Structures are given as C-alpha cells and as structure tokens.
Amino acid sequence: MKRENKVFYVGSLKITRIDEMTLRGAHPAVLLGENWQPAALEKHREWLIPENLDADDQTLVQSTHCWLVQSPEFTLLVDTASGNDKERPDKPVFHHLQTDFLAKLAAAGVSPQEVDYVLLTHLHVDHVGWNTRLVDGQWVPTFPKATYLMSATEAEHFTSPARDNDAAIPGIDIFNDSVLPVIKAGQARFVPRGGGEVLDGVHFIPTPGHSLDHMSISIQSQGEEAFFAGDILHHPLQVYYPELNSMYCEFAGSARASRLWSLQYAAERQAVWFSTHFAASSAGRITRDADAFHWQFL
C-alpha cells in the first residue's frame, strides 16, 4: 500500500516525512542486543501492533525516510536515506534499490533544485544515499544548489591514514559514491566536533556513540522545537529501555549516555522528536515520570 507523506508543524516549520521503504523482519534480540529480555516486549505488544511490531512473527517494523523541513527562510532535508542504484552487495537490503523517493519529494511540492541545505546526522549507509544519484555512469549531487552539512570528524575519518580501528562507520564505497562527489562539487560544509549553530535557530548537537561523531539536530521556531535525533533510537522500545543499544551502535557506552541525555533533553524541552527509523508516524513526544521515559506518537 502506498503511504501518503506525513506532515507536522512546529512553530513556522512545515515538516514532511519523505518515505523510502519499510524494513521488516528484525528480531528484537538481534536488533537490540544480548541484554534483550522477551518480557520487555510483552509489556508493550498491544500498542506496537501492527505498525511497529509484526503480530505474526513478533519481529520489529522499521522505516527508512528523510525529513523535509520548510520555513520562510529555507528548505532543507535532514538525512537522505539509502539511495537508488547503490552497489551494496554486503548489505542486500540497500543493494541496487529502485524506489520512488524523488517522486514522493515532488509530491511534497519540492524539486531537488529547490533544496537549500542537506543536514547529515552521520555518514551511515541509510543516511547519505540520496546525497547523490547516478547520471551517465557518474555519481552527482542530487540537490545541485544545496549546501551539505556534515561532521568534519566523520568526513576526515575516510581520508586519514590513521583510521580509528574501533569505528566501523561506513565502508569506503559508501563514502566514495555518496559523500565524496558532494565534496568534489564544492557543496560540502563541515561541522566541527562540538557542533554548534549552523543557521539561525538550527543547531548540530553532539550525541556520539552510534557512530564516531554522531550529531542530532535541533531546529527552533516561534518558541517550539523540533529534535531530529538521527540514530539515537532505532525503535520505540528503546524509549522504555534506553540501556539497549542497537546492533549498529559502534561505541556502546557513549551510545547509551547520548540516548539518556537526548531523552531527558526532549522531555524537559517538550521538543517534538523526529526519528529516522520508527515506523508509524515516526514523530512523537517524550515524557518522563518517576520510573521511566514514555513515548507518544503524533
């Protein structure tokens, strides 16, 4: 079934989810690691089914998508999903995709030429793919007039002779087809470690652990805040069990610390949380009581 683009409003921001694909079949014990306890699922099964949990095989449902943010001042994208035509033989779910992502962007009323900025939370395979597209055998920037903002640390990781052996951040093939063409085109802007304000009201916030220099993005407008978390969370269950890392988190201790900090940040500031891999609406609010954090889809 084809899904309509979901739209949210935060202050003067119009925020539209541009879907790429639904991911199915992730077993909780695999995605969420060796500390997973089946009893955790029992407590939340009813509200997770059907959009976030498959009732038949009890596997988790996820999504890949990006966020289109429109304001009177700019049109930007947060992350760019997985991309078409990419050579990913070691990652079959992303290998030679042919999705209608750009058609969905067009359905939201935006052409690639109208995107002013692309903000990248980190440089993993499912966050940088639509940075580029294949034209006459060459990878070229999908958004020809956009400035692509990304972590200087993660970009430098690929060109340093002393690569961090603990960082599995993406293979050089991902960098070469989805990041390097943007740099060569002169469209990249590098965000220093520590983040900071990159546009009026738009901040990169360090949330390391999932990747070497993962950063979440806060956009404030008219006293309200949108928090684009990146891969702090891969499934709503982690709101209730923030000690659980995903199998993709590279630095376990830092990832847990960033997750706890981000949940507290969003709860205290009443920010709208925009996730990268939640299914259903992918957006919601974090609240906290004496015992735990809680999630409410919007």
Rosetta silent file (secondary structure, phi, psi, omega in degrees, C-alpha in Angstrom):
SEQUENCE: MKRENKVFYVGSLKITRIDEMTLRGAHPAVLLGENWQPAALEKHREWLIPENLDADDQTLVQSTHCWLVQSPEFTLLVDTASGNDKERPDKPVFHHLQTDFLAKLAAAGVSPQEVDYVLLTHLHVDHVGWNTRLVDGQWVPTFPKATYLMSATEAEHFTSPARDNDAAIPGIDIFNDSVLPVIKAGQARFVPRGGGEVLDGVHFIPTPGHSLDHMSISIQSQGEEAFFAGDILHHPLQVYYPELNSMYCEFAGSARASRLWSLQYAAERQAVWFSTHFAASSAGRITRDADAFHWQFL
SCORE:     score description
SCORE:     0.000 S_00000001
   1 L     0.000  131.082  179.179    0.000    0.000    0.000 S_00000001
   2 L   -78.535  128.323 -178.909    1.380    3.393   -0.941 S_00000001
   3 L   -95.192  144.640  175.085    1.601    5.730    2.026 S_00000001
   4 L   -78.241  151.862  173.182    0.951    9.437    1.891 S_00000001
   5 L   -61.668  133.636  177.722    3.636   11.817    3.084 S_00000001
   6 E   -91.573  138.443 -173.953    3.053   12.646    6.734 S_00000001
   7 E  -123.949  138.355  178.198    3.147   16.341    7.649 S_00000001
   8 E  -132.994  157.555  178.689    3.783   18.036   11.012 S_00000001
   9 E  -127.070  129.329  176.803    4.011   21.672   12.096 S_00000001
  10 E  -131.607  110.217 -172.881    6.428   23.062   14.686 S_00000001
  11 L    57.625 -128.010  178.415    6.271   26.839   15.015 S_00000001
  12 L   -89.581    3.790 -177.299    6.577   28.177   11.463 S_00000001
  13 E   -84.799  134.164  167.604    8.168   24.929   10.256 S_00000001
  14 E  -104.395  121.175 -172.939    6.367   22.549    7.947 S_00000001
  15 E  -121.036  119.657 -174.377    7.973   19.125    8.371 S_00000001
  16 E  -119.479  131.789  174.930    7.185   16.336    5.922 S_00000001
  17 E   -83.020  124.790  176.322    8.325   12.741    6.075 S_00000001
  18 E  -104.691  105.525 -174.205    9.633   11.563    2.710 S_00000001
  19 E   -74.148  146.456  169.205    9.423    7.782    2.792 S_00000001
  20 E  -111.656  -61.842  179.611   11.883    5.444    1.189 S_00000001
  21 E  -159.850  161.183  173.705   10.952    1.955    2.398 S_00000001
  22 E   -96.009  136.468  178.556    9.623   -0.152    5.272 S_00000001
  23 E  -108.510  129.238 -178.600   12.013   -2.594    6.917 S_00000001
  24 E  -126.595  160.787  169.962   10.615   -5.832    8.344 S_00000001
  25 E    95.560    7.315  179.989   11.920   -8.955    9.998 S_00000001
  26 E   -80.956  118.411  176.869   14.259   -7.617   12.690 S_00000001
  27 L   -75.835  134.578 -177.683   14.198   -9.914   15.709 S_00000001
  28 H   -54.331  -39.682 -178.070   14.333   -7.879   18.934 S_00000001
  29 H   -67.638  -23.394  177.995   17.155   -9.993   20.366 S_00000001
  30 H   -86.616  -52.016 -177.378   19.228   -9.309   17.255 S_00000001
  31 H   -64.159  -40.377 -171.678   18.454   -5.627   16.709 S_00000001
  32 L  -105.648    9.453  164.792   18.571   -4.670   20.391 S_00000001
  33 L    89.506  178.737 -170.735   21.394   -6.892   21.556 S_00000001
  34 L   -69.769  -17.767  178.984   22.284   -9.534   24.047 S_00000001
  35 L   -85.770    1.982 -179.943   20.669   -7.740   27.007 S_00000001
  36 L   -62.839  136.299  175.777   17.231   -8.035   25.417 S_00000001
  37 L  -120.566  123.517 -177.831   14.586   -9.650   27.634 S_00000001
  38 H   -53.843  -29.536 -179.603   11.408  -11.039   25.982 S_00000001
  39 H   -61.407  -25.989  179.341    9.320   -9.780   28.897 S_00000001
  40 H   -62.433  -36.557 -179.691   10.035   -6.244   27.734 S_00000001
  41 H   -70.419  -37.347 -177.480    8.043   -6.857   24.580 S_00000001
  42 H   -58.191  -36.648 -177.071    5.059   -8.287   26.438 S_00000001
  43 L   -68.307  -20.962 -172.106    4.514   -5.005   28.278 S_00000001
  44 L  -123.085    2.445 -173.230    4.234   -3.038   25.032 S_00000001
  45 H   -55.448  -44.648 -171.223    2.919   -5.520   22.476 S_00000001
  46 H   -59.929  -45.408 -176.375   -0.621   -4.181   22.284 S_00000001
  47 H   -83.564  -16.568  178.426    0.223   -0.630   21.251 S_00000001
  48 H   -78.529  -32.025 -179.525    3.119   -1.623   18.992 S_00000001
  49 L   -77.103  138.064    2.665    0.997   -3.869   16.740 S_00000001
  50 L  -100.824  -11.935 -168.173    0.647   -3.573   13.774 S_00000001
  51 L   -76.169  -24.791 -176.635    2.770   -0.627   12.639 S_00000001
  52 L  -116.482   -7.019  179.897    5.808   -1.213   14.864 S_00000001
  53 E  -148.094  129.019  177.961    5.576   -4.944   15.557 S_00000001
  54 L   -77.848  118.704 -175.822    4.542   -7.787   13.265 S_00000001
  55 L   -67.253  -25.554 -175.898    1.836   -9.719   15.096 S_00000001
  56 L   -78.171  -49.355 -175.576    2.554  -12.940   13.206 S_00000001
  57 L  -111.911    4.185  175.801    6.275  -13.429   13.728 S_00000001
  58 L    60.862   31.027  174.838    6.908  -10.945   16.562 S_00000001
  59 L  -100.264  160.007 -175.496    9.600   -9.080   14.628 S_00000001
  60 E   -84.426  145.987  177.364   10.096   -5.332   14.691 S_00000001
  61 E  -108.051  133.901  179.630    8.951   -2.995   11.923 S_00000001
  62 E  -133.775 -177.660 -177.056   11.109   -0.011   10.980 S_00000001
  63 E  -143.676  152.024  162.178   11.369    2.614    8.266 S_00000001
  64 E  -117.742  133.707 -176.808   13.928    4.486    6.204 S_00000001
  65 E  -163.913  173.847  169.239   12.966    8.028    5.289 S_00000001
  66 E  -129.306  171.263  179.987   14.185   11.592    5.470 S_00000001
  67 E  -113.641  126.255  173.919   12.641   14.770    6.799 S_00000001
  68 E   -95.166  122.496 -178.961   11.815   17.746    4.604 S_00000001
  69 E  -117.466  120.767  179.990   11.785   20.966    6.627 S_00000001
  70 E  -118.484  131.397  175.946   10.306   24.108    5.076 S_00000001
  71 L  -135.751  172.175  175.267   10.353   27.541    6.669 S_00000001
  72 L   -61.155  -20.093 -175.642   10.035   31.084    5.328 S_00000001
  73 L   -98.173  -26.552 -172.977   13.858   31.190    5.324 S_00000001
  74 L  -158.278  162.495  168.069   14.911   27.806    3.916 S_00000001
  75 E  -123.989  122.373 -177.642   14.059   24.413    2.511 S_00000001
  76 E  -139.923  162.482  173.772   16.209   21.621    3.895 S_00000001
  77 E  -117.191  141.309  170.840   16.449   17.870    4.280 S_00000001
  78 E  -106.296  113.662 -175.387   17.619   16.004    7.359 S_00000001
  79 L    62.270  161.931 -173.315   19.479   12.877    6.209 S_00000001
  80 L  -134.939   27.749  173.523   18.907   11.317    2.806 S_00000001
  81 L    55.516 -144.452 -165.023   18.057    7.638    3.377 S_00000001
  82 L  -105.502  -29.156  176.499   19.680    4.918    1.243 S_00000001
  83 L    86.797  157.916  176.564   19.515    5.992   -2.403 S_00000001
  84 L   -93.667  154.514  169.823   18.938    4.224   -5.707 S_00000001
  85 L    68.529    7.947 -175.850   21.419    2.212   -7.776 S_00000001
  86 L   -76.705  140.631 -179.682   23.983    1.951   -4.986 S_00000001
  87 L   -84.973  102.669 -177.270   26.360   -1.001   -5.041 S_00000001
  88 L  -133.397   58.979 -175.639   25.843   -2.640   -1.642 S_00000001
  89 L   -61.082  -27.082  179.074   26.430   -6.395   -2.091 S_00000001
  90 L   -86.701   -2.092  178.063   27.300   -6.811    1.592 S_00000001
  91 L  -134.520   75.249 -170.076   24.077   -5.016    2.610 S_00000001
  92 H   -54.437  -32.382 -177.675   21.379   -6.655    0.444 S_00000001
  93 H   -65.230  -21.089 -179.771   18.518   -4.553    1.793 S_00000001
  94 H  -108.977    3.747 -171.005   20.214   -1.456    0.304 S_00000001
  95 L   -82.167  122.854  175.422   21.667   -3.074   -2.830 S_00000001
  96 L    51.095   46.586  178.200   20.587   -1.620   -6.208 S_00000001
  97 L   -65.124  149.964  171.398   17.418   -0.069   -4.825 S_00000001
  98 L  -135.697   85.905 -178.775   14.827    1.383   -7.174 S_00000001
  99 L  -109.253  168.300  179.744   12.446    3.431   -5.045 S_00000001
 100 L   -99.482   34.545 -177.625   10.145    6.350   -5.830 S_00000001
 101 H   -53.780  -48.788 -177.661   11.774    8.604   -3.250 S_00000001
 102 H   -66.676  -31.285  175.507   12.157   11.577   -5.605 S_00000001
 103 H   -66.206  -36.126  177.353    8.537   11.230   -6.709 S_00000001
 104 H   -69.903  -35.342  173.958    7.500   11.471   -3.065 S_00000001
 105 H   -63.198  -42.835  177.862    9.633   14.572   -2.669 S_00000001
 106 H   -62.846  -37.299  178.575    7.885   16.019   -5.729 S_00000001
 107 H   -64.115  -24.189  175.739    4.517   15.106   -4.204 S_00000001
 108 L   -83.439    0.880  175.963    5.503   17.305   -1.257 S_00000001
 109 L    87.671   18.897 -176.597    5.899   20.176   -3.724 S_00000001
 110 L  -128.279  132.558  173.258    9.700   20.325   -3.779 S_00000001
 111 L   -96.999  160.014  177.354   12.133   19.633   -6.602 S_00000001
 112 H   -55.548  -32.960 -178.913   15.800   18.735   -5.987 S_00000001
 113 H   -69.744  -15.928 -176.904   16.780   22.179   -7.291 S_00000001
 114 H   -94.208   -2.170  179.608   14.736   23.848   -4.536 S_00000001
 115 L   -82.039  124.139 -178.357   16.589   22.261   -1.605 S_00000001
 116 L   -87.030  -37.283 -175.651   18.863   24.813    0.083 S_00000001
 117 E  -141.536  148.005  169.629   20.547   22.586    2.674 S_00000001
 118 E  -123.315  120.019 -178.610   21.072   18.918    3.450 S_00000001
 119 E  -106.118  124.036 -175.586   21.885   18.213    7.113 S_00000001
 120 L  -110.324  119.829  179.404   23.521   14.859    7.845 S_00000001
 121 L   -70.288  -32.601  176.746   23.405   13.452   11.371 S_00000001
 122 L  -168.594  175.179 -169.240   26.118   10.922   10.477 S_00000001
 123 L  -108.728   41.587  175.501   27.547    9.154    7.453 S_00000001
 124 L   -82.674  163.363 -170.658   25.989    5.686    7.600 S_00000001
 125 H   -55.016  -38.592 -175.007   24.655    3.920    4.521 S_00000001
 126 H   -95.053   19.435  177.720   20.968    4.674    5.176 S_00000001
 127 H  -127.210  -10.318 -175.289   21.531    8.370    5.902 S_00000001
 128 H  -123.972   -1.149 -168.587   23.603    9.549    2.931 S_00000001
 129 H   -60.804  -42.995 -179.069   22.299    7.564   -0.047 S_00000001
 130 H   -85.091    9.862  167.899   20.237   10.240   -1.763 S_00000001
 131 H   -54.844  -34.625 -175.191   23.083   12.724   -1.424 S_00000001
 132 E  -133.298  162.431  173.240   23.874   11.588   -4.951 S_00000001
 133 E  -138.826  159.760 -175.324   22.254    9.966   -7.965 S_00000001
 134 E   -89.565  120.186  178.982   23.653    8.105  -10.951 S_00000001
 135 E  -130.664  115.998  178.840   23.790   10.147  -14.180 S_00000001
 136 L    51.770   42.636  176.275   25.547    8.730  -17.253 S_00000001
 137 L    79.427    4.631 -178.805   27.593    6.412  -15.086 S_00000001
 138 E  -122.049  143.625  175.070   28.716    9.154  -12.677 S_00000001
 139 E   -85.143  121.958 -178.901   27.585    9.967   -9.154 S_00000001
 140 E  -126.437  154.144  178.104   26.438   13.587   -8.985 S_00000001
 141 E   -57.800  130.173  178.488   24.795   15.603   -6.180 S_00000001
 142 L   -67.293  -32.433 -175.250   21.045   15.021   -6.189 S_00000001
 143 L  -113.397   90.392 -165.059   20.439   18.529   -4.866 S_00000001
 144 L   -68.745  -19.733 -178.747   22.563   20.730   -7.128 S_00000001
 145 L  -106.984    3.892 -174.695   22.048   24.023   -5.300 S_00000001
 146 L   -87.571  150.149  165.688   22.215   22.681   -1.754 S_00000001
 147 E   -94.993  126.773  179.895   24.929   23.022    0.845 S_00000001
 148 E   -97.598  118.612 -179.996   25.511   19.652    2.517 S_00000001
 149 E  -102.822  129.919 -175.898   26.448   19.967    6.192 S_00000001
 150 E  -149.917  163.136  178.188   28.217   17.025    7.824 S_00000001
 151 E   -61.800  126.099  174.549   30.590   16.129   10.632 S_00000001
 152 H   -63.179  -38.300 -177.742   34.159   17.153    9.873 S_00000001
 153 H   -63.719  -44.809 -178.831   35.375   14.293   12.065 S_00000001
 154 H   -70.602  -37.237  177.542   33.455   11.613   10.179 S_00000001
 155 H   -65.148  -41.815 -179.738   34.419   13.022    6.783 S_00000001
 156 H   -67.715  -25.602 -179.736   38.075   13.184    7.791 S_00000001
 157 H   -54.306  -34.164 -174.433   37.914    9.606    9.020 S_00000001
 158 L   -83.179  -18.155 -177.150   37.940    8.372    5.438 S_00000001
 159 L  -107.860    0.331 -179.317   40.911   10.372    4.279 S_00000001
 160 L   -87.724  137.343  175.714   43.147    9.856    7.303 S_00000001
 161 L   -70.476  -15.447 -179.387   45.943    7.266    7.108 S_00000001
 162 L  -112.528   67.189 -178.536   45.303    6.514   10.783 S_00000001
 163 L   -66.387  142.743 -178.072   41.665    5.454   10.665 S_00000001
 164 L   -68.487  113.487 -174.909   40.064    4.730   14.035 S_00000001
 165 L   -67.267  -18.738  179.022   40.043    0.941   14.243 S_00000001
 166 L   -83.905  -11.213 -175.827   37.096    0.989   16.642 S_00000001
 167 L   -99.168  117.316  178.950   34.897    2.858   14.191 S_00000001
 168 L   -94.332   14.412 -175.780   33.065    0.730   11.683 S_00000001
 169 L   -57.880  155.988 -141.214   31.460    3.740   10.080 S_00000001
 170 L   -52.507  156.530  179.869   30.643    3.056    6.593 S_00000001
 171 L   -56.458  158.671 -177.291   32.833    1.386    4.061 S_00000001
 172 H   -61.584  -24.527  177.604   34.868    3.491    1.719 S_00000001
 173 H   -64.239  -38.459  178.839   32.457    2.585   -1.083 S_00000001
 174 H   -66.057  -42.969  177.073   29.675    4.471    0.706 S_00000001
 175 H   -62.250  -43.937 -174.776   31.905    7.479    1.149 S_00000001
 176 H   -67.341  -35.628 -176.874   33.050    7.358   -2.476 S_00000001
 177 H   -96.985  -16.862 -173.425   29.597    7.229   -4.068 S_00000001
 178 H  -122.150  -13.078 -179.694   27.531    9.245   -1.591 S_00000001
 179 L  -121.247  -49.293 -176.413   29.826   11.751    0.134 S_00000001
 180 H   -58.001  -40.244  178.572   32.932   12.364   -1.955 S_00000001
 181 H   -60.408  -32.810  177.711   31.009   13.609   -5.046 S_00000001
 182 H   -68.322  -41.748  178.850   29.408   16.302   -2.883 S_00000001
 183 H   -64.636  -45.638 -179.134   32.805   17.366   -1.558 S_00000001
 184 H   -63.589  -29.338  179.157   34.323   17.435   -5.048 S_00000001
 185 L   -78.659   -3.361 -179.833   31.419   19.567   -6.269 S_00000001
 186 L    76.232   20.911 -176.122   32.248   22.173   -3.630 S_00000001
 187 L  -103.122    1.987 -177.138   28.889   21.730   -1.909 S_00000001
 188 E   -91.478  143.270  170.568   30.096   20.396    1.455 S_00000001
 189 E  -129.988  130.180 -171.164   30.325   22.370    4.676 S_00000001
 190 E  -100.904  130.426 -179.654   31.974   20.670    7.624 S_00000001
 191 E   -94.689  124.606 -176.987   30.631   20.932   11.165 S_00000001
 192 L   -69.411  158.707  174.130   33.366   20.813   13.822 S_00000001
 193 L   -58.155  133.254 -173.146   33.352   18.382   16.693 S_00000001
 194 L   106.170  -14.037  175.784   31.188   20.009   19.309 S_00000001
 195 L    64.605 -144.992 -179.739   28.566   21.076   16.793 S_00000001
 196 E   131.893 -179.256 -179.518   27.001   24.500   17.095 S_00000001
 197 E   -80.023  124.434 -177.403   24.559   26.804   15.333 S_00000001
 198 E  -107.188  -25.172  172.616   24.795   26.400   11.562 S_00000001
 199 E  -141.637  167.479  179.661   21.786   28.511   10.559 S_00000001
 200 L   -59.493  114.989  179.277   19.575   30.830   12.545 S_00000001
 201 L    82.133    2.578 -177.708   17.825   28.547   15.042 S_00000001
 202 E  -115.686  118.455 -175.926   19.421   25.375   13.636 S_00000001
 203 E  -123.286  136.199  164.743   21.935   23.583   15.850 S_00000001
 204 E   -87.830  127.924 -176.372   24.046   20.461   15.469 S_00000001
 205 E  -119.147  122.678 -179.100   24.210   18.799   18.910 S_00000001
 206 E   -62.709  124.459  173.420   26.854   16.140   19.685 S_00000001
 207 L  -137.220   63.330 -171.586   25.272   12.767   20.502 S_00000001
 208 L   -71.626  162.759  175.774   28.189   10.401   19.850 S_00000001
 209 L   131.231  -53.074  175.186   28.223    6.656   20.230 S_00000001
 210 L   -60.383  -40.468  173.341   26.095    5.281   17.457 S_00000001
 211 L  -137.067  177.511 -172.150   28.861    6.499   15.169 S_00000001
 212 L   -55.853  -42.579 -178.607   32.185    8.229   15.625 S_00000001
 213 L  -141.852   47.957  178.524   30.774   11.774   15.688 S_00000001
 214 L   -57.489  136.784  175.648   27.013   11.340   15.506 S_00000001
 215 E  -133.888  135.267  171.357   25.120   14.621   15.916 S_00000001
 216 E   -89.260  168.020 -173.709   21.433   15.284   16.394 S_00000001
 217 E  -129.716  126.257  176.009   19.830   18.435   15.029 S_00000001
 218 E  -107.576  131.008  173.998   17.624   20.934   16.843 S_00000001
 219 E  -124.536  121.307 -177.342   15.537   23.444   14.913 S_00000001
 220 E  -107.911  140.642 -178.542   13.721   26.095   16.941 S_00000001
 221 E  -154.352  124.051  174.716   10.856   28.227   15.683 S_00000001
 222 L    51.647   42.605  176.951    8.426   30.539   17.448 S_00000001
 223 L    80.413    3.517  177.298    9.186   29.073   20.868 S_00000001
 224 E  -115.468  164.521 -174.525    8.828   25.465   19.723 S_00000001
 225 E  -139.205  135.058  170.831   11.491   22.894   18.941 S_00000001
 226 E  -107.320  129.750 -178.722   11.942   20.009   16.519 S_00000001
 227 E  -116.141  109.957  179.279   14.597   17.469   17.533 S_00000001
 228 E   -93.990  104.910 -164.479   15.920   15.308   14.710 S_00000001
 229 E   -79.637  -19.461 -171.357   17.513   12.509   16.651 S_00000001
 230 E    68.250 -133.422 -176.146   19.291   10.574   13.923 S_00000001
 231 L  -105.454   34.282  170.534   20.066    7.078   15.185 S_00000001
 232 L   -58.963  -41.246  179.047   19.820    7.708   18.920 S_00000001
 233 L  -126.971  142.068  174.934   16.857    5.306   18.789 S_00000001
 234 L  -108.825  -15.151 -178.830   16.050    2.593   16.260 S_00000001
 235 L  -156.704  148.044 -178.657   12.700    1.505   17.723 S_00000001
 236 L   -56.672  -25.528  178.852   10.203    2.955   20.231 S_00000001
 237 H   -57.005  -29.639 -178.357   11.026    0.169   22.695 S_00000001
 238 H   -69.626  -18.700  173.592   14.330    1.901   23.396 S_00000001
 239 H   -61.695  -40.862 -177.209   12.472    4.847   24.926 S_00000001
 240 H   -83.748  -22.853 -179.716   11.376    2.488   27.695 S_00000001
 241 L  -131.614   69.614 -173.523   14.678    0.589   27.801 S_00000001
 242 L   -67.810  -10.028  175.930   17.357    3.182   26.976 S_00000001
 243 L   -73.525  -13.161 -177.561   20.106    0.859   28.139 S_00000001
 244 L   -85.730  115.257  171.101   19.537   -1.205   24.978 S_00000001
 245 L   -83.310  156.549  169.662   21.834   -0.304   22.113 S_00000001
 246 L   -81.107  164.278  178.977   21.059   -1.345   18.573 S_00000001
 247 L   -64.781  -13.671 -176.408   23.349   -3.799   16.848 S_00000001
 248 L   -95.933   -4.767 -179.364   24.613   -0.876   14.750 S_00000001
 249 L   -75.773  127.969 -170.639   25.891    1.278   17.624 S_00000001
 250 L   -88.129  -29.923 -177.489   29.681    1.391   17.445 S_00000001
 251 L  -125.900   96.410 -165.896   30.626    2.745   20.870 S_00000001
 252 H   -58.225  -50.006 -176.839   28.315    1.139   23.430 S_00000001
 253 H   -63.383  -44.643  179.329   28.951    3.320   26.459 S_00000001
 254 H   -65.576  -37.696  179.871   28.782    6.598   24.576 S_00000001
 255 H   -62.978  -43.224  178.568   25.641    5.497   22.730 S_00000001
 256 H   -64.352  -43.527 -179.639   23.823    4.770   25.997 S_00000001
 257 H   -62.720  -42.383  178.939   24.929    8.070   27.512 S_00000001
 258 H   -66.227  -35.862  179.506   23.786   10.016   24.446 S_00000001
 259 H   -65.162  -48.411  179.809   20.455    8.203   24.449 S_00000001
 260 H   -62.033  -43.362  179.350   19.742    9.045   28.071 S_00000001
 261 H   -61.338  -44.221 -176.258   20.825   12.643   27.587 S_00000001
 262 H   -67.003  -40.700  177.930   18.654   13.058   24.485 S_00000001
 263 H   -62.605  -43.326  178.022   15.553   11.578   26.094 S_00000001
 264 H   -64.450  -42.679  179.115   15.953   13.905   29.060 S_00000001
 265 H   -57.925  -50.232 -177.163   16.589   16.862   26.741 S_00000001
 266 H   -66.505  -38.017  179.869   13.455   16.213   24.676 S_00000001
 267 H   -66.989  -45.708 -177.391   11.288   15.611   27.741 S_00000001
 268 H   -66.940  -36.752 -175.101   12.431   18.754   29.552 S_00000001
 269 H   -93.609   -2.019 -178.482   12.136   20.998   26.499 S_00000001
 270 L    53.925   38.101  178.666    8.900   19.416   25.226 S_00000001
 271 L   -76.827  148.802  171.994   10.547   19.078   21.837 S_00000001
 272 E   -81.145  126.632 -176.870    8.916   17.080   19.067 S_00000001
 273 E   -92.579  121.022  176.821   11.121   14.042   18.401 S_00000001
 274 E  -108.558  113.447 -175.578   11.619   13.156   14.745 S_00000001
 275 E   -92.872  163.019  179.074   13.059    9.669   14.380 S_00000001
 276 L   -99.297  -24.581 -173.513   14.860    8.144   11.430 S_00000001
 277 L  -127.641   -0.228  174.454   13.769    4.524   11.778 S_00000001
 278 E   -68.467  142.479  170.679   10.475    4.436   13.682 S_00000001
 279 L   -83.720 -152.871 -174.190    7.555    3.217   11.614 S_00000001
 280 L    51.759 -132.955 -176.862    4.006    4.576   12.113 S_00000001
 281 L   -79.320  -19.456 -178.567    4.221    8.397   12.065 S_00000001
 282 L    72.910   -2.559 -178.658    7.946    8.401   13.016 S_00000001
 283 E  -128.471  150.101  179.873    7.351   11.502   15.157 S_00000001
 284 E  -175.222 -168.354  178.937    6.249   11.950   18.735 S_00000001
 285 E  -123.954  147.378  176.560    6.866   13.343   22.182 S_00000001
 286 E  -102.694  130.623  171.232    8.940   12.083   25.086 S_00000001
 287 E  -124.735  166.239 -178.563    7.602   12.373   28.627 S_00000001
 288 E  -141.584  136.303  169.428    9.078   11.197   31.898 S_00000001
 289 L  -116.255 -165.724 -175.019    7.670   10.121   35.240 S_00000001
 290 L   -64.939  -24.556 -171.925    9.467    8.896   38.326 S_00000001
 291 L  -104.775  -30.278 -170.025   10.134    5.484   36.843 S_00000001
 292 L  -163.752  167.209  167.734   10.676    5.781   33.111 S_00000001
 293 E   -85.233  156.825  179.699   10.515    7.690   29.868 S_00000001
 294 E  -136.997  154.579 -177.899    7.405    7.302   27.709 S_00000001
 295 E  -120.359  137.010  173.978    6.649    7.731   24.004 S_00000001
 296 E  -131.314  114.455  176.509    3.546    9.161   22.366 S_00000001
 297 E   -64.446  144.833  171.153    3.218    9.081   18.579 S_00000001
 298 L   -94.883    0.000    0.000    1.855   12.204   16.925 S_00000001
